[in-house]
Structure formats: C-alpha cells, structure tokens
Amino acid sequence: MNLARILMAALAMILILPASAGGKKENNAIIAFHMETDPGDNHTMIFTQFVAGKERVFRRMPEIGTKDIETFNPFPSKDGEGFGLVFRVKNAAKHRLAAVTANSTGRWFIARINGRIVDGVIVDQQITDGELIIWKGVSLAEVNELDKRFPRFGAKKPRG
C-alpha cells in the first residue's frame, strides 16, 4: 500500500513539473490601434463602439498591434489621472501606418490596451514619423506590464 502511494506521488510530480516549469510568465500588455471604417463593411470584420457621442464602426483587425511596437515612453496625462504613452513602431509598421492614415483623414483611430479602449483621436493628417500617442487612460499597472515587454526610448532592453 505504501509503495502504491509513493508511485502515485512520483507520477504526479512527473506530470506537474513539466507543466509548471515549461512556460514563461505571460506578458499581458496587448496594444491595438483600430481605424474607423464604413458601416457597410463585412459585419464579421468590424465592431461598433460608442465614441464622441455616436456609435461608430471600426475594423476588427488592428492597423497596428503589439508585434509592431519597437519602443515606448510613458508620460503623465494632462487630466492628472493615469498616463499617456508614445509608441515608436518598427519600420514595416511605419510604412503601413503612413499608408492607412493617408487614406483616413477625418476618421477616428482608437487605442486599446488589453481589450479596453483607452483613447481615440481623429486622423487629421498622414502619420509618417512612425509614432503613435495615447494621450490618456493608461494605468500604472499597464505601464509596468509594457516595461516588461518593450524598451523605453533610448534603451536597448525592456526594464522588466
């Protein structure tokens, strides 16, 4: 009976160790920038969001996402609640951003962090410098998560 318990405990340890030791801690900082689109677009490729007093339609696929971010820098938001962020995107994303914003003057461009919409702006001109700004709505916890994933401006490695 004792041998059976020892074998069961050993088997449990063999099965548990790879599951817990094999994976890294997951980073939860997910960034997505979505462009406003036409309501007549394919309904599976869009979502609606209430922005600036009106229900608007946005592309489900982000124009810029986490994989496109090269560096970032936080700053205190002007409203005194939380932070804003400046992102620099990778070169390929910079060209994609320039193309999409050239054709989207007058449309809303919203920013999401971890699925939560934090800010939005109206595109008033083409973005050619590869920098995106979230002006407000970012928590200190979200800044700390971003620090684990991306370097800040001028740094070579993430802080975390």
C-alpha positions as CSV (number, residue, x, y, z in Angstrom):
1,M,0.0,0.0,0.0
2,N,2.8,2.4,0.8
3,L,4.6,1.6,-2.4
4,A,1.4,2.4,-4.4
5,R,1.2,5.8,-2.7
6,I,4.9,6.6,-3.4
7,L,4.4,5.6,-7.0
8,M,1.3,7.8,-7.4
9,A,3.1,10.7,-5.8
10,A,6.1,10.2,-8.1
11,L,3.8,10.0,-11.1
12,A,2.0,13.2,-10.0
13,M,5.3,15.1,-9.7
14,I,6.5,13.9,-13.1
15,L,3.3,15.2,-14.7
16,I,3.1,18.5,-12.7
17,L,6.8,19.6,-13.1
18,P,6.8,20.0,-16.9
19,A,3.5,21.9,-16.9
20,S,4.7,24.4,-14.3
21,A,8.3,24.8,-15.3
22,G,7.9,24.7,-19.1
23,G,6.2,28.0,-19.6
24,K,7.3,31.5,-19.0
25,K,5.2,34.0,-17.2
26,E,2.9,35.5,-19.8
27,N,3.0,39.2,-20.6
28,N,-0.5,40.7,-20.7
29,A,0.3,44.0,-22.3
30,I,-1.6,43.9,-25.6
31,I,-1.7,47.0,-27.7
32,A,-4.1,47.5,-30.6
33,F,-4.9,50.6,-32.8
34,H,-8.2,50.3,-34.8
35,M,-9.3,52.6,-37.7
36,E,-12.8,53.7,-38.2
37,T,-14.4,52.2,-41.3
38,D,-17.7,52.2,-43.2
39,P,-20.8,50.6,-41.6
40,G,-21.4,48.6,-44.9
41,D,-18.2,46.6,-44.5
42,N,-18.4,42.8,-43.8
43,H,-20.1,42.5,-40.4
44,T,-17.6,39.8,-39.3
45,M,-14.7,42.2,-39.9
46,I,-16.0,45.1,-37.9
47,F,-17.1,46.1,-34.4
48,T,-19.1,49.0,-33.1
49,Q,-18.0,51.4,-30.4
50,F,-19.6,54.5,-28.9
51,V,-17.1,57.3,-29.5
52,A,-17.7,61.1,-29.2
53,G,-21.4,60.7,-28.6
54,K,-22.0,58.5,-31.6
55,E,-21.9,54.7,-32.4
56,R,-19.0,54.2,-34.8
57,V,-17.7,51.2,-36.7
58,F,-14.1,50.0,-36.5
59,R,-12.0,47.4,-38.2
60,R,-11.7,44.3,-36.1
61,M,-8.1,43.7,-37.2
62,P,-5.9,46.4,-35.7
63,E,-3.8,48.5,-38.1
64,I,-1.0,48.5,-35.5
65,G,-0.6,45.9,-32.8
66,T,1.7,44.7,-30.1
67,K,4.1,42.9,-32.6
68,D,4.6,46.3,-34.4
69,I,5.9,48.2,-31.3
70,E,9.6,48.9,-31.1
71,T,9.9,51.3,-28.1
72,F,7.6,53.4,-25.9
73,N,7.7,56.1,-23.3
74,P,5.0,56.9,-20.7
75,F,4.1,60.5,-19.6
76,P,1.6,61.8,-17.0
77,S,-1.7,62.6,-18.7
78,K,-2.9,66.2,-18.7
79,D,-6.0,65.3,-16.8
80,G,-3.8,64.1,-13.9
81,E,-5.4,60.6,-13.9
82,G,-3.0,58.0,-15.1
83,F,-0.6,58.1,-18.0
84,G,-0.3,58.6,-21.7
85,L,2.1,56.7,-24.0
86,V,4.2,57.4,-27.0
87,F,5.0,54.4,-29.2
88,R,7.5,54.1,-32.0
89,V,6.7,51.3,-34.4
90,K,9.0,49.1,-36.4
91,N,10.0,50.1,-39.9
92,A,7.5,47.9,-41.7
93,A,4.7,49.1,-39.5
94,K,5.8,52.7,-40.0
95,H,5.1,52.3,-43.8
96,R,1.8,50.6,-43.1
97,L,0.7,53.3,-40.7
98,A,1.6,56.0,-43.3
99,A,-0.4,54.3,-45.9
100,V,-3.5,53.7,-43.8
101,T,-3.6,57.3,-42.3
102,A,-3.1,58.8,-45.8
103,N,-6.5,57.4,-46.8
104,S,-8.2,58.0,-43.4
105,T,-8.3,61.8,-42.8
106,G,-11.4,62.7,-40.8
107,R,-11.8,59.1,-39.3
108,W,-11.4,58.0,-35.7
109,F,-8.4,56.0,-34.7
110,I,-8.9,54.3,-31.3
111,A,-6.3,52.7,-29.0
112,R,-6.9,49.6,-26.9
113,I,-4.8,48.1,-24.1
114,N,-5.7,44.6,-23.0
115,G,-9.0,44.9,-24.9
116,R,-10.0,48.1,-23.1
117,I,-10.4,51.3,-25.2
118,V,-8.3,53.9,-23.6
119,D,-8.3,56.8,-26.1
120,G,-9.1,57.9,-29.6
121,V,-8.2,60.6,-32.0
122,I,-9.4,61.9,-35.3
123,V,-6.8,61.5,-38.0
124,D,-6.1,65.0,-39.3
125,Q,-3.0,64.1,-41.5
126,Q,-0.9,61.3,-42.6
127,I,1.4,59.8,-39.9
128,T,4.8,59.5,-41.4
129,D,7.1,59.5,-38.4
130,G,6.1,56.1,-37.0
131,E,5.0,57.5,-33.7
132,L,1.6,56.9,-32.1
133,I,0.3,58.6,-29.0
134,I,-2.3,57.6,-26.4
135,W,-3.0,60.8,-24.6
136,K,-4.7,59.4,-21.5
137,G,-6.3,56.4,-19.8
138,V,-3.3,54.2,-19.1
139,S,-2.8,52.8,-15.6
140,L,0.5,52.5,-13.8
141,A,0.0,48.7,-13.8
142,E,-0.3,48.8,-17.6
143,V,2.9,50.9,-17.9
144,N,4.7,48.3,-15.7
145,E,3.5,45.5,-18.0
146,L,4.7,47.4,-21.0
147,D,8.1,47.9,-19.3
148,K,8.4,44.1,-19.2
149,R,7.9,43.8,-22.9
150,F,9.3,46.8,-24.6
151,P,12.3,49.1,-24.1
152,R,11.8,52.7,-23.4
153,F,13.1,55.3,-25.9
154,G,16.9,55.2,-25.9
155,A,17.1,51.8,-24.1
156,K,18.2,48.5,-25.6
157,K,16.2,46.2,-23.4
158,P,12.9,46.2,-21.6
159,R,13.1,47.1,-17.9
160,G,11.3,44.1,-16.5
